[in-house]
Amino acid sequence: MKSASWNGAVIAASDQCIVVEGNQYFPPNAANREYLRASSTQTVCPWKGTASYFDVVVNGETNKDAAWYYPATKSAADNIKGYIAFWKGVTVT
């Protein structure tokens, strides 16, 4: 079982994560959505597609763009479509 936590809260937990480029991608239904707020940030990966971001918000504190996902993927990354990964101090264990 993998979990992602920040500021004392578990943001996501699953035993069905997919590892891509060293990042744990959590299934969409594994995320505790009360801690995720949509961000307007987007980035482009040449082989995965355009990533969208979430701010992680816990106990009134915001970790800007600390989670990302690919709402639509290029074919090489179809296995992580909608899956959520974390960085910027979010601990994945």
C-alpha positions as CSV (number, residue, x, y, z in Angstrom):
1,M,0.0,0.0,0.0
2,K,1.3,3.4,-1.0
3,S,0.2,6.6,0.5
4,A,0.8,10.3,-0.2
5,S,0.7,12.7,2.8
6,W,1.3,16.4,3.5
7,N,0.8,18.6,6.5
8,G,-0.4,15.6,8.6
9,A,-3.1,14.5,6.2
10,V,-3.3,11.4,3.9
11,I,-4.0,12.8,0.4
12,A,-4.2,9.5,-1.4
13,A,-3.7,5.8,-0.6
14,S,-3.7,2.7,-2.9
15,D,-2.2,-0.6,-3.6
16,Q,-2.7,-0.1,-7.3
17,C,-0.3,2.7,-8.1
18,I,1.6,2.8,-11.3
19,V,5.3,3.9,-11.4
20,V,6.3,6.1,-14.3
21,E,9.7,7.8,-14.4
22,G,10.1,7.2,-10.6
23,N,6.8,8.8,-9.7
24,Q,3.9,6.9,-8.0
25,Y,0.7,7.6,-9.9
26,F,-2.4,7.0,-7.7
27,P,-5.7,5.8,-9.3
28,P,-8.2,8.7,-9.4
29,N,-10.5,7.0,-6.9
30,A,-7.6,6.7,-4.4
31,A,-7.4,10.5,-3.8
32,N,-9.1,12.3,-0.9
33,R,-10.6,15.0,-3.0
34,E,-11.3,17.3,-0.1
35,Y,-7.6,18.1,-0.1
36,L,-7.3,18.8,-3.8
37,R,-8.2,22.1,-5.5
38,A,-8.0,22.6,-9.2
39,S,-5.1,24.8,-10.4
40,S,-4.9,26.6,-13.7
41,T,-1.3,25.4,-14.2
42,Q,-0.6,23.1,-17.2
43,T,2.6,21.6,-18.6
44,V,3.4,19.5,-21.6
45,C,5.3,16.2,-21.7
46,P,6.4,15.1,-25.1
47,W,5.3,11.5,-24.7
48,K,2.5,11.7,-22.0
49,G,0.6,14.8,-23.1
50,T,-0.6,17.9,-21.2
51,A,-0.7,17.7,-17.5
52,S,-3.1,19.6,-15.3
53,Y,-2.4,20.4,-11.6
54,F,-4.0,20.5,-8.2
55,D,-3.1,22.6,-5.2
56,V,-3.0,20.5,-2.1
57,V,-4.8,22.3,0.7
58,V,-4.6,21.0,4.3
59,N,-5.5,22.8,7.5
60,G,-5.7,26.2,5.7
61,E,-2.2,25.8,4.1
62,T,-1.8,25.5,0.4
63,N,1.0,23.6,-1.4
64,K,0.6,25.1,-4.9
65,D,0.7,22.7,-7.9
66,A,1.8,19.8,-5.6
67,A,-0.2,17.2,-7.6
68,W,-0.6,16.6,-11.3
69,Y,-2.5,14.3,-13.6
70,Y,-3.1,13.8,-17.3
71,P,-6.8,14.2,-18.1
72,A,-6.1,13.1,-21.7
73,T,-2.9,11.2,-22.6
74,K,-0.9,10.4,-25.7
75,S,-1.2,6.7,-26.5
76,A,2.1,5.7,-24.8
77,A,0.7,6.9,-21.4
78,D,-2.9,5.6,-21.6
79,N,-2.2,3.5,-18.5
80,I,-2.0,6.6,-16.3
81,K,-4.9,8.6,-17.8
82,G,-6.5,10.4,-14.8
83,Y,-4.0,9.0,-12.3
84,I,-2.5,11.5,-9.8
85,A,1.1,12.0,-8.8
86,F,2.7,14.2,-6.2
87,W,5.8,16.3,-5.5
88,K,6.8,19.6,-3.7
89,G,7.1,18.1,-0.3
90,V,4.2,15.6,-0.4
91,T,5.6,12.4,1.1
92,V,4.9,9.2,-0.7
93,T,5.7,6.0,1.3
